[in-house]
Amino acid sequence: SLNRIEEIFKEVELDDSGTDTLKENAEKEIEFKNVSFAYPNSEKSVLKNLNLTLRKGERLAVVGKNGSGKTTFVKLLCRLYDPVEGEILFNGKNIKEYDYKEYLNLFSVVFQDFKLLALPLAQNISGGEAYDKLKVLEVLKNTGLDLSKFKNAEETYLYKNFDDEGVNISGGEGQKIAIARALYKDAPLIILDEPTAALDPIAEAEIYSKFDGLVKNKTSLYISHRLSSCKFCSHILVFDAGLIVQEGSHEELLAKDGLYSKLWNAQAQYYQENSRRLDIYVLSY
Ligand code: ADP
């Protein structure tokens, strides 16, 4: 959101003087070339010599333990920070050369620490006072948000700050609203940064199974420490301490003796415990 961007502008001085326009080029290829990064006022290298390509229409997953640099990678991709070393190219040209706002508009991002406002549900989704009612209702339906407790449908306020009939929402409902916001923006690249971390496995399976269909031919990026969330992605990058330590498809990575299969096996137990519930869910979906 804009607030977020303004907050970060206070923290770092980004050079937003780029003027190149990218409309006709939209939706192509993004490349990280030898990208390294440390946060301002920190010595610690958080991303180390990243090399990767995100192609049009691809579903890319980034997995790894907490603190391995996944969110920082997204922040660089969305130009909330610039690399300390190396460069990020969009269609072969450094992203700094593009008009900053236009570049940002390429992305719909659901950050894990998204914020909802004490405003009507629809405004939380459109990001402003104006909204297209039919589109709001459509994206809400697609996320599977149960509207029965929202007395005035999309006009219902979130929280009770400004309206006694406002509703308090659960973590899972909040995440569905945040995802609806990303879908409403309808940008060519969509990023889910661990949006389901607060959900139980059933709710998570529900969101991911729907999302895969919703993003259709958009380029999409999924960030998660839960490996099962990313099984449907065509390409998976495994982050560890700021490095890409493995990459490939789920099957390829599982067949190798590396961090991916180690994390997978560690998480498998958790999923086995829930698998009966998951099977039932998948059958009834
Ligand atoms: P992940 O998304 O994989 O959990 P992050 O990208 O959030 O990992 O964090 C990577 C590393 O960067 C961690 O060591 C974290 O403590 C550090 N870090 C994250 N945000 C900041 C910040 N704003 N300033 C300094 N260090 C940060």
Boltz pocket constraint, residues with backbone or C-beta under 6 A from the ligand:
constraints:
  - pocket:
      binder: B
      contacts: [[A, 39], [A, 40], [A, 42], [A, 46], [A, 64], [A, 65], [A, 66], [A, 67], [A, 68], [A, 69], [A, 70], [A, 71], [A, 72], [A, 73]]
      max_distance: 6.0
